[in-house]
Amino acid sequence: MQIFLLTFLVLCLAVFGMSLGMILNKRELKGSCGGIANIPGMKSDCSCSNPCEKRKARMQKAQQEQQEYARINIDLLSSSTKKPTK
């Protein structure tokens, strides 16, 4: 029981210290940009007004991949609809 109380006290002190730091720095809690959007297959809007450089690079890479997939799909569709010439 003493170990439980000691652990609980340490955790409470840690939470109190972090909350005191937030209060004294006069910052408010805010979410991260693109947390769920980084999961493959999930779509989410990034509400950041100015995304960081890493985010911009990921967005540009995703756009280039989308364009490449679209080009491949168009090529496949056009080649499958062409009639064979003899």
C-alpha positions, 0 to 999 in steps of 0.5 A, spaced: 500 500 500 505 504 501 508 503 494 501 505 491 501 511 495 508 513 493 507 512 486 500 516 486 503 522 490 509 522 485 504 522 479 500 527 482 506 532 483 508 531 476 501 533 473 501 539 478 508 541 475 505 540 468 499 544 469 503 549 473 507 550 468 502 551 463 498 556 467 504 560 469 506 561 461 499 563 460 499 558 454 492 554 452 492 547 450 491 546 443 491 540 438 496 538 433 496 539 426 494 533 422 494 527 427 489 523 424 491 525 417 497 521 418 494 514 418 493 511 411 486 511 409 484 517 413 482 524 411 482 530 416 483 537 415 489 541 417 486 547 421 493 550 421 494 556 418 501 555 417 503 548 416 511 546 418 516 544 413 515 537 414 507 537 413 508 541 407 513 536 404 508 531 406 502 534 402 507 536 396 509 528 396 502 526 397 499 530 391 505 528 386 503 521 388 496 522 387 497 525 380 502 519 378 496 514 380 491 518 376 496 518 370 497 511 371 489 510 371 488 514 365 494 510 361 491 504 363 484 506 361 486 508 354 490 502 353 484 498 355 479 501 350 483 501 344 481 496 339 487 492 337 489 493 330 491 488 325 
